[in-house]
Amino acid sequence: MIRDAGRPRVAVVIPVFNERASLPLVLSAIPPLPGLEIVVVDNGSTDGTAEAAKEARVGVPVQIVREERRGYGSACLAGVAALSRRPPEVLVFLDGDYSDHPEELPRLLEAVEAGADLVIGSRTLGNRERGALLPQARFGNALACALIRLLHGHRYTDLGPFRAIRRDAYERLGMRDPDFGWTCEMQVLALRKGLRVAEVPVSYRRRVGVSKITGTLTGTLRAGWKILRTVFFVR
């Protein structure tokens, strides 16, 4: 697996929906690691997000994919599918709202190289800017993690979107969720499939703009219900 001076070949998948203001900041902060590839999945943006991605100054190749089927999971699935011609050894998922710190990517990759199949960037273990993780998000996150521990016997501290997974491990999971349950589905399936999972602390700040999920009551309720359903019923 190890190549390019000790580094695996890595692809970063960034699902975006109306993130014109934040996406260039995310792209410019990703470390230009040898062999790194970036896939930006535009999930039906109407604010010129794709154009912002094309204009961003990035030191590594950036592929832009349009996915009309709305949903976080749909965008992630499309991003991985776009890499089928030259599959990377490690997949990284990163949000496009600039709430995570892309420059901390090496922390996740070091855990993969140390033997983990799936590495979650834990916002609760790392440094968080005040107000970055909204109360409803903190509550839902804690509840989901507690239920996973009760039902599946493993203690996660977060369902953070910043994560890395070995490509062969990802293929074993058979990911399907098209929307809010994506991150939770991956973590539950990882336990059911016997993957080696790890968490590393990552920093978290207030996102650019308003969240489409926890920033609205409807989005919060829909996401909460889907995540809880995933914890109980994913197979």
RATAKA-V587798 format. One record per residue. N is the residue number from 0. RES is the residue in one letter. D_CENTER is the distance of its C-alpha to the mean C-alpha in Angstrom with 1 decimal. Layout:
N/RES/D_CENTER  N/RES/D_CENTER
//
This chain:
0/M/21.9  1/I/22.7  2/R/23.9  3/D/24.2  4/A/25.7  5/G/23.7  6/R/20.2  7/P/18.4  8/R/17.5  9/V/13.9  10/A/12.0  11/V/9.0  12/V/7.7  13/I/7.5  14/P/8.3  15/V/11.2  16/F/14.1  17/N/16.9  18/E/15.4  19/R/18.4  20/A/19.1  21/S/15.8  22/L/14.4  23/P/17.2  24/L/16.5  25/V/13.0  26/L/14.4  27/S/17.4  28/A/15.7  29/I/13.9  30/P/16.4  31/P/18.5  32/L/18.4  33/P/20.9  34/G/19.7  35/L/16.3  36/E/15.3  37/I/13.0  38/V/12.4  39/V/12.2  40/V/12.3  41/D/14.7  42/N/14.7  43/G/18.3  44/S/18.5  45/T/22.1  46/D/22.0  47/G/22.0  48/T/18.3  49/A/18.9  50/E/22.0  51/A/20.3  52/A/18.0  53/K/21.2  54/E/23.0  55/A/20.6  56/R/22.0  57/V/19.7  58/G/21.2  59/V/19.3  60/P/19.2  61/V/17.0  62/Q/17.1  63/I/16.8  64/V/16.4  65/R/17.7  66/E/16.6  67/E/19.1  68/R/18.0  69/R/16.3  70/G/13.3  71/Y/9.5  72/G/9.8  73/S/12.6  74/A/10.8  75/C/8.2  76/L/11.4  77/A/13.4  78/G/11.4  79/V/11.9  80/A/15.4  81/A/16.2  82/L/16.0  83/S/18.6  84/R/21.5  85/R/20.4  86/P/17.7  87/P/16.0  88/E/16.3  89/V/12.8  90/L/9.5  91/V/6.7  92/F/3.3  93/L/4.2  94/D/5.9  95/G/9.5  96/D/11.5  97/Y/12.2  98/S/11.6  99/D/9.8  100/H/12.1  101/P/11.2  102/E/14.5  103/E/13.4  104/L/11.6  105/P/14.8  106/R/14.5  107/L/11.7  108/L/13.8  109/E/16.9  110/A/15.9  111/V/15.2  112/E/18.6  113/A/20.1  114/G/19.6  115/A/16.4  116/D/14.8  117/L/11.5  118/V/10.5  119/I/8.7  120/G/8.9  121/S/11.3  122/R/12.3  123/T/15.5  124/L/16.7  125/G/16.2  126/N/18.0  127/R/17.3  128/E/19.2  129/R/21.5  130/G/20.4  131/A/16.7  132/L/15.7  133/L/18.1  134/P/20.5  135/Q/19.4  136/A/15.8  137/R/17.2  138/F/19.6  139/G/17.3  140/N/14.9  141/A/18.0  142/L/19.6  143/A/16.9  144/C/16.7  145/A/20.5  146/L/20.8  147/I/18.7  148/R/21.0  149/L/24.0  150/L/23.3  151/H/21.5  152/G/22.9  153/H/19.9  154/R/19.1  155/Y/15.4  156/T/15.4  157/D/12.0  158/L/9.3  159/G/7.0  160/P/3.5  161/F/4.1  162/R/5.1  163/A/7.8  164/I/10.0  165/R/13.5  166/R/14.1  167/D/17.1  168/A/15.4  169/Y/12.9  170/E/16.0  171/R/17.7  172/L/15.4  173/G/16.4  174/M/13.3  175/R/14.9  176/D/13.6  177/P/13.7  178/D/12.5  179/F/11.7  180/G/11.9  181/W/9.0  182/T/7.2  183/C/10.8  184/E/12.1  185/M/10.2  186/Q/11.5  187/V/14.9  188/L/15.4  189/A/14.7  190/L/17.6  191/R/19.8  192/K/19.5  193/G/20.4  194/L/17.5  195/R/17.7  196/V/15.0  197/A/14.7  198/E/13.3  199/V/13.8  200/P/14.5  201/V/12.6  202/S/14.1  203/Y/13.3  204/R/15.5  205/R/16.5  206/R/14.6  207/V/16.7  208/G/18.3  209/V/18.0  210/S/15.0  211/K/15.5  212/I/14.7  213/T/16.0  214/G/18.3  215/T/20.5  216/L/22.4  217/T/21.9  218/G/18.1  219/T/18.1  220/L/20.5  221/R/18.9  222/A/15.5  223/G/17.4  224/W/19.6  225/K/17.0  226/I/15.1  227/L/18.5  228/R/19.7  229/T/16.9  230/V/17.8  231/F/21.4  232/F/21.5  233/V/18.8  234/R/20.7
//
